[in-house]
Amino acid sequence: MKEWARWVFLSVIGVIGILAVAILVLYIIALLRLNRSYEVQEENIVIPSDSLALERGKHLVEAVTACTACHGESLQGLAFIDSSTVGLIYAANLTSGEGGVGADYSDADWERAIRHGVDPGGEALLLMPSHHFASLSDADLGAIIAYLKSVPPVDNPSRDSRMAFPAYLLFAAGGLSQLPAEQVEHTAGHPNAKAEVSSEYGEYLTNIGTCKVCHGQDLQGGQAAPEDPPAPDISLNGELASWSEADFFTLMREGKKPYDAQIDPSMPWQNYRQMSDDELRAIWMYIQSMPASSLN
């Protein structure tokens, strides 16, 4: 073998070796983050049992937090991501039926899963938007847990979520967002939410309604997952600047823009259409109240 060919061969082998080591390091980093154990202090959440609280919990689950968009109409669990790039992300069966977590979860387990994004063993739940649900008030969280404990059982064994190998590398390299459990301030307090037509309550609904998962923290657009379509700018920097409140209601109730264009089906407007007029007005007020300086 000629000297130059020998050096080319050794250089290629060296590059391959460096790449292999880098891939191994990224994979180990991802495993360490995914297998990290979180210690979350148990909170004393009052779980009501009256009909009004159950109705409130049902409304929050179906219309505001849109749990059914991922976990299924009966909360029976389903695969909401199944791709070669990301892997299989399975939203658990939340009922007390066969394969469901409802029969085994304590009130504290529900609180940790919803607000902190960790399972009863302390490990992080994949893509559970707890960094937004952490904003839930104690009263609303109690109503949600009460309702979840009351739903009819559905037999549907859950499947284990698993990330595809490319997702491990993207996750470790920062190409995917942090785990929700990594983003939650686990020792922070929780707000009191007064249900009223105000921009403050609109911000609360926007947070627990997970609008910022797709549209970004400043509502100027984003992307929830690599294979999802980009979510548009819904701040006053975007097309909503020229909309009326009636246009916004049409979007949320019918899934249509003012010029009769249907929005992307990934937007769970079928859930949000169940919000009350006052809730939608509060969200509209919040969008309108965002200061111009934060939109530039």
ZAROFI-417137 format. One record per residue (C-alpha): residue in one letter; z, y, x. Coordinates in nm, 4 decimals. Last residue first. Example, Ala and Ser with C-alpha at 12.3 -4.5 7.8 and 13.67 -1.06 7.14 Angstrom:
! residues 2
R:residu:zz:yy:xx
R:s:0.7140:-0.1060:1.3670
R:a:0.7800:-0.4500:1.2300
END
This chain:
! residues 296
R:residu:zz:yy:xx
R:n:1.8877:4.2460:-4.0187
R:l:2.0644:4.1044:-4.3224
R:s:2.4197:4.1706:-4.2105
R:s:2.3588:4.5476:-4.1925
R:a:2.2151:4.5465:-4.5434
R:p:2.5516:4.4503:-4.6892
R:m:2.5566:4.1458:-4.9199
R:s:2.6436:4.2750:-5.2669
R:q:2.3191:4.1693:-5.4380
R:i:2.3615:3.8088:-5.3282
R:y:2.7218:3.8131:-5.4503
R:m:2.6239:3.9703:-5.7826
R:w:2.3628:3.7006:-5.8356
R:i:2.6275:3.4355:-5.7676
R:a:2.8615:3.5997:-6.0197
R:r:2.5833:3.6218:-6.2775
R:l:2.5131:3.2515:-6.2303
R:e:2.8790:3.1684:-6.2888
R:d:2.8975:3.3931:-6.5950
R:d:2.5878:3.2343:-6.7460
R:s:2.7496:2.8927:-6.7078
R:m:2.6243:2.6443:-6.4537
R:q:2.4272:2.3497:-6.5912
R:r:2.1028:2.4777:-6.4357
R:y:2.2727:2.4154:-6.1007
R:n:2.2367:2.0410:-6.1336
R:q:1.8699:2.0375:-6.2316
R:w:1.8280:2.3114:-5.9697
R:p:1.8844:2.0508:-5.6991
R:m:1.6345:2.2085:-5.4534
R:s:1.4523:1.9115:-5.3000
R:p:1.2005:1.9437:-5.5834
R:d:1.0415:2.2471:-5.4130
R:i:1.0157:2.5404:-5.6528
R:q:0.7648:2.5531:-5.9350
R:a:0.5520:2.8677:-5.9327
R:d:0.5600:3.0625:-6.2589
R:y:0.5194:3.4078:-6.0988
R:p:0.8900:3.4742:-6.1539
R:k:0.9849:3.1575:-5.9618
R:k:1.0475:2.8326:-6.1451
R:g:1.3198:2.5685:-6.1344
R:e:1.3892:2.6165:-6.5053
R:r:1.7551:2.7236:-6.5261
R:m:1.8191:2.8383:-6.1684
R:l:1.4821:3.0013:-6.1112
R:t:1.4677:3.1502:-6.4601
R:f:1.8205:3.2893:-6.4123
R:f:1.7114:3.4557:-6.0886
R:d:1.4137:3.6148:-6.2621
R:a:1.6460:3.7443:-6.5367
R:e:1.8702:3.8999:-6.2709
R:s:1.5653:4.0880:-6.1479
R:w:1.3651:4.0036:-5.8402
R:s:1.2183:4.2392:-5.5805
R:a:1.4810:4.1743:-5.3126
R:l:1.4690:3.8063:-5.4080
R:e:1.1507:3.7843:-5.1993
R:g:1.3446:3.7780:-4.8766
R:n:1.5541:4.0314:-4.6898
R:l:1.7783:4.0585:-4.9948
R:s:1.8991:3.7101:-4.9143
R:i:1.7288:3.4008:-5.0528
R:d:1.5308:3.3227:-4.7365
R:p:1.3534:2.9955:-4.8029
R:a:1.4687:2.6392:-4.7346
R:p:1.2575:2.4580:-4.4750
R:p:1.1320:2.1215:-4.6035
R:d:1.3589:1.8283:-4.5182
R:e:1.2643:1.5855:-4.2401
R:p:1.4788:1.7506:-3.9742
R:a:1.7795:1.7888:-4.2078
R:a:1.9416:2.0806:-4.3939
R:q:1.6845:2.3410:-4.2939
R:g:1.7384:2.7141:-4.2901
R:g:1.6712:3.0396:-4.4660
R:q:1.8224:3.3870:-4.4687
R:l:2.1207:3.2822:-4.6799
R:d:2.3549:3.4215:-4.4087
R:q:2.5196:3.0844:-4.3503
R:g:2.1898:2.9043:-4.3863
R:h:1.9667:2.8272:-4.6848
R:c:2.0026:2.4498:-4.6762
R:v:2.3733:2.3873:-4.6204
R:k:2.4402:2.7474:-4.7259
R:c:2.3834:2.6696:-5.0944
R:t:2.6559:2.4046:-5.0706
R:g:2.7853:2.4825:-5.4231
R:i:3.1313:2.5142:-5.2693
R:n:3.0155:2.8132:-5.0639
R:t:2.7882:2.9771:-5.3204
R:l:3.0564:2.9344:-5.5857
R:y:3.3132:3.1130:-5.3664
R:e:3.0639:3.3879:-5.2842
R:g:2.9990:3.4354:-5.6554
R:y:3.3736:3.4534:-5.7146
R:e:3.3939:3.7420:-5.4715
R:s:3.0784:3.9017:-5.6157
R:s:3.2477:3.9147:-5.9540
R:v:3.2031:3.7671:-6.2997
R:e:3.5311:3.5797:-6.3199
R:a:3.6833:3.2445:-6.2332
R:k:3.9680:3.3403:-6.0013
R:a:3.9604:3.1265:-5.6893
R:n:4.2717:3.0897:-5.4775
R:p:4.1659:3.0206:-5.1242
R:h:4.2605:2.7366:-4.8908
R:g:4.4633:2.7449:-4.5716
R:a:4.3289:2.6381:-4.2338
R:t:4.4665:2.3396:-4.0407
R:h:4.1490:2.1318:-4.0455
R:e:3.9118:2.4119:-3.9467
R:v:3.6050:2.2168:-4.0543
R:q:3.2967:2.2225:-3.8312
R:e:3.3553:1.8965:-3.6439
R:a:3.4272:1.7158:-3.9715
R:p:3.0915:1.8397:-4.1019
R:l:2.9199:1.6662:-3.8102
R:q:2.7368:1.9174:-3.5988
R:s:2.3756:2.0001:-3.6709
R:l:2.0924:1.8036:-3.5155
R:g:1.8976:1.9019:-3.2048
R:g:2.2226:1.9636:-3.0188
R:a:2.1511:1.7184:-2.7370
R:a:2.4056:1.4646:-2.8627
R:f:2.2633:1.4713:-3.2161
R:l:1.9032:1.4591:-3.0974
R:l:1.9811:1.1555:-2.8814
R:y:2.1687:0.9737:-3.1576
R:a:1.8948:1.0692:-3.4053
R:p:1.6308:0.9057:-3.1860
R:f:1.8278:0.5768:-3.2078
R:a:1.8347:0.5744:-3.5880
R:m:2.1705:0.6568:-3.7431
R:r:2.3456:0.4046:-3.9613
R:s:2.5137:0.4354:-4.2978
R:d:2.6694:0.1144:-4.4250
R:r:2.5505:0.0067:-4.7675
R:s:2.7698:0.0447:-5.0715
R:p:2.8052:-0.2399:-5.3194
R:n:2.7044:-0.1258:-5.6680
R:d:2.9212:-0.2237:-5.9629
R:v:2.9761:0.0927:-6.1659
R:p:3.3213:0.1883:-6.2918
R:p:3.3460:0.4601:-6.5570
R:v:3.4566:0.8025:-6.4256
R:s:3.8279:0.8875:-6.4506
R:k:3.9288:0.8921:-6.0838
R:l:3.6377:1.1230:-6.0054
R:y:3.7540:1.3568:-6.2836
R:a:4.1089:1.3855:-6.1507
R:i:3.9762:1.4350:-5.7976
R:i:3.7509:1.7189:-5.9145
R:a:4.0314:1.8837:-6.1141
R:g:4.2676:1.8673:-5.8162
R:l:3.9990:2.0198:-5.5929
R:d:3.9485:2.3002:-5.8426
R:a:4.3203:2.3779:-5.8595
R:d:4.3719:2.3529:-5.4837
R:s:4.0859:2.5955:-5.4236
R:l:3.7709:2.4587:-5.2648
R:s:3.6669:2.6317:-4.9411
R:a:3.6882:2.3072:-4.7432
R:f:3.4012:2.1972:-4.9689
R:h:3.1681:2.3947:-4.7418
R:h:3.2625:2.2291:-4.4122
R:s:3.3039:1.9163:-4.6241
R:p:2.9287:1.8789:-4.6641
R:m:2.9343:1.4960:-4.6225
R:l:2.6544:1.4573:-4.3699
R:l:2.8053:1.1517:-4.1999
R:l:3.1741:1.0922:-4.2706
R:a:3.3954:1.1360:-3.9650
R:e:3.6584:0.8767:-3.8788
R:g:4.0224:0.9182:-3.9826
R:g:4.0764:0.5681:-4.1178
R:p:4.0864:0.6924:-4.4767
R:d:3.7424:0.8539:-4.4235
R:v:3.6873:1.2011:-4.2825
R:g:3.4904:1.5002:-4.4096
R:h:3.7856:1.7395:-4.4226
R:r:3.7777:1.8851:-4.7727
R:i:3.6179:1.6049:-4.9716
R:a:3.7090:1.2995:-4.7638
R:r:4.0584:1.4172:-4.6731
R:e:4.1374:1.5183:-5.0318
R:w:4.0083:1.1905:-5.1745
R:d:4.2123:0.9911:-4.9216
R:a:4.5233:1.1953:-5.0093
R:d:4.4790:1.1144:-5.3783
R:s:4.4565:0.7492:-5.2811
R:y:4.1213:0.5774:-5.2467
R:d:4.1010:0.2039:-5.3097
R:a:3.9565:0.1600:-5.6589
R:g:3.7427:0.4719:-5.6279
R:v:3.5759:0.3579:-5.3058
R:g:3.3071:0.1601:-5.4849
R:g:3.1638:-0.1767:-5.3836
R:e:3.2578:-0.3371:-5.7136
R:g:3.3456:-0.0630:-5.9608
R:s:3.6130:0.2039:-5.9082
R:t:3.3510:0.4786:-5.8834
R:l:3.2535:0.6841:-5.5800
R:n:2.9716:0.4558:-5.4636
R:a:2.9052:0.5986:-5.1200
R:a:2.6192:0.8244:-5.0149
R:y:2.4113:0.6222:-4.7714
R:i:2.2458:0.7770:-4.4701
R:l:1.9930:0.5349:-4.3266
R:g:1.8218:0.6474:-4.0077
R:v:1.7309:0.9980:-3.8900
R:t:1.3861:0.9466:-3.7377
R:s:1.2806:0.6142:-3.8900
R:s:1.3805:0.7347:-4.2344
R:d:1.6180:0.6540:-4.5175
R:i:1.8090:0.9595:-4.6416
R:f:1.9627:0.9778:-4.9904
R:a:2.0544:0.6100:-5.0014
R:l:2.2528:0.5644:-5.3200
R:g:2.6013:0.5571:-5.4653
R:q:2.7187:0.4855:-5.8203
R:l:2.8191:0.8452:-5.8883
R:s:2.6720:0.7895:-6.2377
R:e:2.3867:1.0354:-6.1760
R:g:2.3644:0.9368:-5.8109
R:h:2.5772:1.0019:-5.5004
R:c:2.3506:1.2645:-5.3433
R:a:2.2454:1.4892:-5.6333
R:t:2.5436:1.3604:-5.8331
R:c:2.7839:1.5531:-5.6093
R:a:2.6222:1.8799:-5.7205
R:t:2.9148:2.0960:-5.6036
R:v:2.8433:2.3307:-5.8944
R:a:2.6870:2.1573:-6.1949
R:e:2.7775:1.7878:-6.1870
R:v:3.0975:1.7709:-5.9848
R:l:3.2249:2.1163:-6.0863
R:h:3.1538:2.0571:-6.4552
R:k:3.3175:1.7155:-6.4497
R:g:3.6257:1.8605:-6.2798
R:r:3.6524:2.1388:-6.5384
R:e:3.6217:1.8867:-6.8213
R:l:3.8920:1.6748:-6.6592
R:a:4.1123:1.9843:-6.6270
R:l:4.0581:2.0741:-6.9921
R:s:4.1323:1.7177:-7.1042
R:d:4.4731:1.7033:-6.9370
R:s:4.5368:1.4717:-6.6417
R:p:4.6060:1.7077:-6.3534
R:i:4.6149:1.6041:-5.9848
R:v:4.8498:1.8385:-5.7980
R:i:4.7531:1.8421:-5.4309
R:n:5.0334:1.7940:-5.1788
R:e:4.8493:1.8011:-4.8498
R:e:4.8398:1.5224:-4.5915
R:q:4.7931:1.6439:-4.2349
R:v:4.4572:1.5432:-4.0927
R:e:4.4352:1.3472:-3.7697
R:y:4.0729:1.3005:-3.6784
R:s:3.9443:0.9971:-3.4860
R:r:3.6288:1.0351:-3.2762
R:n:3.3798:0.7543:-3.3279
R:l:3.0809:0.9784:-3.4003
R:r:3.1591:1.2133:-3.1129
R:l:3.2110:0.9335:-2.8629
R:l:2.8988:0.7542:-2.9834
R:a:2.6876:1.0694:-2.9463
R:i:2.8139:1.1320:-2.5931
R:i:2.7404:0.7682:-2.5023
R:y:2.3825:0.8007:-2.6340
R:l:2.3296:1.1254:-2.4459
R:v:2.4516:0.9636:-2.1221
R:l:2.2265:0.6609:-2.1730
R:i:1.9250:0.8828:-2.2389
R:a:1.9978:1.0863:-1.9246
R:v:2.0392:0.7683:-1.7175
R:a:1.7079:0.6313:-1.8461
R:l:1.5337:0.9630:-1.7804
R:i:1.6652:0.9704:-1.4231
R:g:1.5519:0.6122:-1.3671
R:i:1.2056:0.6822:-1.5073
R:v:1.1775:0.9844:-1.2795
R:g:1.2829:0.7758:-0.9790
R:i:1.0392:0.4969:-1.0618
R:v:0.7602:0.7523:-1.0877
R:s:0.8603:0.9057:-0.7535
R:l:0.8765:0.5626:-0.5882
R:f:0.5243:0.4807:-0.7067
R:v:0.3893:0.8171:-0.5975
R:w:0.5548:0.7742:-0.2573
R:r:0.4048:0.4282:-0.2140
R:a:0.0626:0.5567:-0.3181
R:w:0.0842:0.8291:-0.0544
R:e:0.1813:0.5774:0.2168
R:k:-0.0984:0.3376:0.1354
R:m:0.0000:0.0000:0.0000
END
